[in-house]
Amino acid sequence: MGETRPFSYAILQVVPCLQRGERLNVGVILYCRQLDYLGLRFGLPAAKLEAIAPDADLDQIQSRLQEIRQVILGEEAGGALARMDPSDRFGWLVAPSSTIIQSSTVHTGLTTDPAAELDRLFEDLVA
């Protein structure tokens, strides 16, 4: 087992109506600088979302989550943000916003395996 390294993560949340303040956890972004890791896991629970926001545009939300994935992976389709270094990408994606997809505050921890940690956090906080 390797040495533990610090990491930061934030929960991605769908906020279908800002006035109501309801949130639905849909993903986790995890960044570990020392292990050069930036990852994302997400899943859109359509039934849960329809229960709290029957008029939500699921296609638009899914499309936005795919755009975030492109930025995380540094894909060309992710535009200028995707060309930034991983630390800057993480910072931009977890910055406060008033869009339909928002991130929680940033949390921290220690890990030897950031990909496994991302899976664990996703299962605990989203799935």
C-alpha positions as CSV (number, residue, x, y, z in Angstrom):
1,M,0.0,0.0,0.0
2,G,1.3,3.4,-1.0
3,E,1.7,6.6,1.1
4,T,-1.5,8.5,1.8
5,R,-1.9,11.8,-0.1
6,P,-4.3,14.7,0.4
7,F,-7.2,15.1,-2.0
8,S,-10.1,17.5,-2.4
9,Y,-13.6,16.7,-3.6
10,A,-16.9,18.4,-4.2
11,I,-20.4,16.9,-4.8
12,L,-22.2,18.0,-8.0
13,Q,-25.8,18.8,-7.3
14,V,-28.7,19.6,-9.6
15,V,-30.7,22.6,-8.3
16,P,-33.8,22.7,-10.6
17,C,-35.3,25.7,-8.9
18,L,-33.1,28.2,-7.1
19,Q,-36.0,29.7,-5.2
20,R,-37.0,26.4,-3.7
21,G,-33.4,25.5,-2.8
22,E,-33.9,21.7,-3.4
23,R,-30.8,19.9,-4.4
24,L,-30.1,16.4,-5.8
25,N,-26.6,14.9,-5.6
26,V,-25.6,13.7,-9.1
27,G,-21.8,13.4,-9.0
28,V,-18.5,13.8,-7.4
29,I,-15.3,15.6,-8.6
30,L,-12.1,14.5,-7.0
31,Y,-8.7,16.1,-7.3
32,C,-5.4,14.8,-5.9
33,R,-2.5,17.1,-7.0
34,Q,0.3,14.8,-5.7
35,L,-1.0,11.8,-7.6
36,D,-1.9,13.9,-10.7
37,Y,-5.5,12.8,-10.6
38,L,-8.7,14.6,-11.6
39,G,-11.7,12.5,-11.9
40,L,-15.5,12.6,-12.1
41,R,-18.3,10.1,-11.5
42,F,-21.9,11.1,-12.1
43,G,-25.3,9.6,-12.6
44,L,-28.6,11.4,-13.2
45,P,-31.4,9.7,-11.2
46,A,-34.2,10.7,-13.5
47,A,-37.0,9.4,-11.2
48,K,-35.8,11.3,-8.2
49,L,-35.4,14.5,-10.3
50,E,-38.8,14.2,-11.8
51,A,-40.3,13.8,-8.3
52,I,-38.9,17.2,-7.1
53,A,-39.0,19.0,-10.5
54,P,-41.4,17.4,-13.0
55,D,-40.7,20.1,-15.6
56,A,-36.9,19.8,-15.4
57,D,-35.1,19.4,-18.8
58,L,-33.3,16.1,-18.3
59,D,-31.6,16.3,-21.7
60,Q,-30.2,19.7,-20.9
61,I,-28.9,18.5,-17.5
62,Q,-27.4,15.4,-19.0
63,S,-25.7,17.5,-21.6
64,R,-24.3,19.9,-19.0
65,L,-22.9,16.9,-17.1
66,Q,-21.2,15.6,-20.3
67,E,-19.7,19.1,-20.8
68,I,-18.2,18.9,-17.2
69,R,-16.9,15.4,-18.0
70,Q,-15.1,16.8,-21.1
71,V,-13.5,19.5,-19.0
72,I,-12.4,17.0,-16.4
73,L,-10.8,14.8,-19.0
74,G,-9.2,17.7,-20.8
75,E,-10.9,16.9,-24.1
76,E,-10.8,19.4,-26.9
77,A,-14.6,19.6,-26.9
78,G,-14.3,21.0,-23.3
79,G,-13.0,24.3,-24.7
80,A,-10.6,26.7,-23.0
81,L,-11.3,25.3,-19.5
82,A,-10.3,21.8,-20.6
83,R,-6.9,23.2,-21.7
84,M,-6.1,24.5,-18.2
85,D,-4.0,22.4,-15.8
86,P,-6.0,20.0,-13.6
87,S,-5.8,22.3,-10.5
88,D,-7.3,25.2,-12.4
89,R,-10.0,23.0,-13.9
90,F,-10.9,21.7,-10.5
91,G,-11.0,25.3,-9.2
92,W,-13.3,26.5,-12.0
93,L,-15.7,23.6,-11.6
94,V,-16.1,23.9,-7.9
95,A,-16.5,27.7,-7.8
96,P,-19.8,28.9,-6.6
97,S,-22.4,29.4,-9.3
98,S,-26.1,30.0,-9.8
99,T,-26.6,27.5,-12.6
100,I,-28.7,24.4,-12.5
101,I,-25.7,22.3,-11.7
102,Q,-23.7,23.5,-8.7
103,S,-21.0,22.0,-6.5
104,S,-21.0,21.7,-2.8
105,T,-18.3,23.2,-0.7
106,V,-14.9,21.5,-1.1
107,H,-14.1,18.8,1.3
108,T,-10.7,17.1,1.9
109,G,-9.3,13.7,2.9
110,L,-6.3,11.4,2.5
111,T,-6.0,8.5,0.1
112,T,-3.6,6.1,-1.5
113,D,-5.9,5.5,-4.5
114,P,-7.9,8.5,-5.7
115,A,-9.9,6.5,-8.3
116,A,-11.1,4.1,-5.6
117,E,-11.8,7.0,-3.3
118,L,-13.9,8.6,-6.0
119,D,-15.9,5.4,-6.4
120,R,-16.4,5.1,-2.7
121,L,-17.6,8.7,-2.4
122,F,-19.9,8.3,-5.3
123,E,-21.5,5.3,-3.8
124,D,-21.8,6.9,-0.4
125,L,-23.0,10.4,-1.5
126,V,-24.8,9.9,-4.8
127,A,-25.8,6.3,-5.7
